[in-house]
Structures are given as C-alpha cells and as structure tokens.
Amino acid sequence: MIPETTVLPKLWTIPDAIRNRLGRDAGPQRAMLEEDHLLLILHQIPEPDEHTRKAALFWRSPSGEWRSNLGGAGLNPLQELLKAYDERLTRLETAENKAATATEYHSVLEQLAPVVRSSRGLHRALQQARDLVKGEHSLINFRDQAAAAERNAELLMQDAQFGLNFTVAKQAESQAATAKQMAVTAHRLNILAAVFLPLTALASVFGMEIHSSLRDTPLNFWVICALGTLTGVLLGGLLARKG
C-alpha cells in the first residue's frame, strides 16, 4: 500500500518497497536499496531554530542515472549540497575568529550546532550508500567530503566552546579583580573616616555655644586636637588590624 502523502516526487518510478517506508517528512538521513534502486535521503543545510528538516533526495536508478528533488542533472545537486556545507562552515569559522564576547561566541554556537548534527547524519548516510552500492565509485568522494565537513564542524564547535569558556573565565577574573580593588578602596576610606571622626566630633561639640569651665586658650585647643588625633589613630589602627 502506497502512502497517500510522501516526501518523494510523484513522477519518480521508485519501487513500493521504498515508498512504503517513507512518510510525509524526510526523517533521519539514510540510504535505502531495493531492486537495485538506491535512494539517498539527506537534509538540506539547516538554519538556527529550524525544527523541520528540508529533504534533499537523490535517486539512483538501476541504469545508473541520478535524479534529485533539488533540480540539476546527475550528481551535481549532491556536489552543490556538500559545497553549501563547506561555505556555511567557512562563514562560521570567520565569525568565530572575530568573536570577542560571550554573546558573539554564543551566536556562533547557536548557528553551528544544527550544522554539526546534520553533517554527522550526512556522513553516515553516504557511508551507508557506499556500502549498499559498491560499484558507484563517485560515492567514495562524496563520502570523504562529508567526513571532512563533519570533522571541520566538530573542530569548529570545540574552538567556539573553548573561546566561550575562556571569555567567561576572563570576565570573571576581571570582575573579581575589580571587586577586590573596590574592597581595598572602601577599607582605606573607612580608615580615613576612623582617623578624622574623633576630630570632627570634638570640633562639633566645642564649636557649639555652651558654658564650660574649660578656658578658651591655645594650650587647651592643642590638647583637644592631640586627644582627637590620638583617638583617631587608635581607631584607625584597630580597624586596619581587623581588615
């Protein structure tokens, strides 16, 4: 029984043994061989946040003729698909080299993640096709190109992750150094406040209009200043020792 809706083009004369194994969506990337008909189900290069994969289908008839739902003659569409992966990885590598902030590295990783997953499936499907049809030598080159794309994508993913981790660690180190400097500055201000607080308090008290038995003489003035200064130094030293 042929499914009412299928991802395959209606004009393709593919055996029902293959058609019956397909649904409306492409599903995972894979290769099928029935009655000398080879069907390659691949994915077009994915975009970030794209949850539905677009099918890239390649059919090899028993006579060796290739067709694709992407248009074009022979195996040219498959070559163009692999070229699109290489171009996307080159563009992402350029973005990764220019990245300097955590946000920029995250943007690269967000775009790269679906490409890494898709390149793995691409390599696996082409290896499967090569094992099914050993007489099709062109599949060897395509498989090797897919393996190179998968390898480059994984290396780029590692570089981007290392860059992100280093950037985050560097920012944390900078923030810790800034916090330490602020703490040292605040401590120094506390010491200064402790030194001058007694003098300020004494100046406020004796600056008021009050009647006191203490005579207003230069000697008394310097005695009070000395007492305030000594008290401030003692408080500042005590605060410094605790800090």
VEXRO-663037 format. One record per residue (C-alpha): x, y, z; residue in three letters. Coordinates in steps of 0.001 Angstrom, whole numbers, plus 500000, padded with zeros to 6 digits. Layout:
REM VEXRO-663037
XYZAla/...
//
This chain:
REM VEXRO-663037
500000500000500000Met/501445503372498917Ile/501112506198501463Pro/498725508951500429Glu/501346511570501088Thr/505076511029500744Thr/508207513118500604Val/509086511539497239Leu/508288513282493948Pro/505264511634492338Lys/506962511178488975Leu/509758509048490346Trp/509241505381489488Thr/510626504021492716Ile/509598500569493973Pro/506811500419496511Asp/509212498662498865Ala/510928502027499282Ile/507848504245499086Arg/506101502296501828Asn/508988503060504196Arg/508591506819503824Leu/506163509318505290Gly/505436512977504751Arg/508689514111506374Asp/512240513240505482Ala/513069511607508789Gly/516688510782509619Pro/519337510872506920Gln/519804507401505488Arg/520163505272502353Ala/517758502618501020Met/518327499971498382Leu/515514497917496858Glu/515501496169493465Glu/518740497989492526Asp/517104501360493204His/519177503462495608Leu/517504506308497454Leu/519567508779499437Leu/517560510787501970Ile/519649513742503107Leu/518898517085504708His/519437520493503245Gln/521745522589505371Ile/519711523651508429Pro/519163527137509787Glu/519199528061513501Pro/515895527348515283Asp/514639525396512264Glu/512892522375513721His/511706520791510454Thr/514428519498508177Arg/514069520022504433Lys/514653516867502435Ala/517389516569499828Ala/516570513390497884Leu/518850511573495451Phe/517640508585493479Trp/519868506243491506Arg/518013504022489064Ser/519249500525488141Pro/520707502021484930Ser/522948504319486990Gly/521024507524486282Glu/520795510006489165Trp/517918512351489920Arg/517313514829492721Ser/514407516829494062Asn/516781519808494205Leu/516958520047490436Gly/520010519787488236Gly/521467516871486316Ala/523309513832487594Gly/525214514217490844Leu/525687517991490532Asn/522979518706493163Pro/524784516453495652Leu/528037518254494977Gln/526289521592495489Glu/524845520361498782Leu/528288519434500084Leu/529609522772498845Lys/526878524561500825Ala/528071522829503999Tyr/531657523931503326Asp/530590527525502672Glu/528493527643505842Arg/531383526296507919Leu/533779528816506365Thr/531425531660507230Arg/531012530409510789Leu/534767529987511175Glu/535232533628510163Thr/532629534672512730Ala/534329532538515392Glu/537701534162514675Asn/536163537627515046Lys/534204536776518209Ala/535388538645521299Ala/532430538487523690Thr/530346535718525212Ala/527339536882523194Thr/529244536583519914Glu/530543533108520771Tyr/527042532017521768His/525704533232518417Ser/528308531133516586Val/527497528049518661Leu/523769528523518130Glu/524241528543514355Gln/526858525787514377Leu/525048523182516491Ala/522458522118513860Pro/525169522028511179Val/527262519671513304Val/524329517298513839Arg/523332517404510181Ser/526893516804508948Ser/527109513672511091Arg/523947512291509540Gly/525188513260506074Leu/528431511341506507His/526615508318507960Arg/524094508190505098Ala/526757508463502394Leu/528793505723504062Gln/525674503571504114Gln/525064504270500410Ala/528652503359499626Arg/528254500031501429Asp/524995499296499590Leu/526246500159496084Val/529954499415495909Lys/530009499832492145Gly/529239503576492382Glu/532774504948492847His/531596508569492897Ser/530072507873496301Leu/533587507449497713Ile/534488511079497001Asn/531168512351498323Phe/531553510268501480Arg/535054511646502041Asp/533818515213501539Gln/531056514600504055Ala/533581513162506521Ala/535729516285506114Ala/532706518521506675Ala/531793516607509827Glu/535361516846511116Arg/535605520579510398Asn/532262521222512069Ala/533286519343515219Glu/536653521142515405Leu/534950524489514942Leu/532472523584517675Met/535343522799520041Gln/537142526051519194Asp/533984528082519777Ala/533322526351523108Gln/536923526921524223Phe/536661530554523186Gly/533409530978525090Leu/534815529328528230Asn/537957531466528091Phe/535947534654527602Thr/533663533847530533Val/536648532966532753Ala/538450536149531723Lys/535397538265532526Gln/535005536547535897Ala/538678537178536665Glu/538318540840535708Ser/535212541218537866Gln/536981539575540811Ala/539940541946540436Ala/537593544934540272Thr/535704543765543354Ala/538977543316545243Lys/540139546805544279Gln/536811548267545396Met/537105546452548734Ala/540637547819549265Val/539468551327548423Thr/536495551070550776Ala/538793549830553536His/541101552805553090Arg/538145555169553217Leu/536976553511556429Asn/540410554040557977Ile/540400557720556977Leu/536926558120558403Ala/538017556462561642Ala/541015558804561938Val/539086562021561367Phe/535831561053563110Leu/537022561945566657Pro/538376565289565464Leu/535123566018563701Thr/533104565071566779Ala/535244567235569094Leu/535111570172566703Ala/531318569885566581Ser/530991569730570369Val/533326572605571185Phe/532019574660568293Gly/528640574942569987Met/527694577958572172Glu/527879576324575608Ile/529182577416579021His/532136575372580143Ser/534781575648582803Ser/537374574852580135Leu/539075578108579200Arg/539496579090575564Asp/543283579145575353Thr/545771577986572682Pro/547054575293575054Leu/543615573795575548Asn/542988573936571806Phe/546101571894571013Trp/545400569464573849Val/541939568761572425Ile/543387568365568895Cys/546021565967570236Ala/543417563892572052Leu/541195563731568970Gly/544131562821566739Thr/545335560129569143Leu/541849558660569390Thr/541526558648565604Gly/544901556965565139Val/543968554277567655Leu/540641553630565959Leu/542260553589562515Gly/544936551160563681Gly/542332548892565238Leu/540308548928562003Leu/543409548251559933Ala/544312545226562059Arg/540827543752561673Lys/540921544374557908Gly/
//
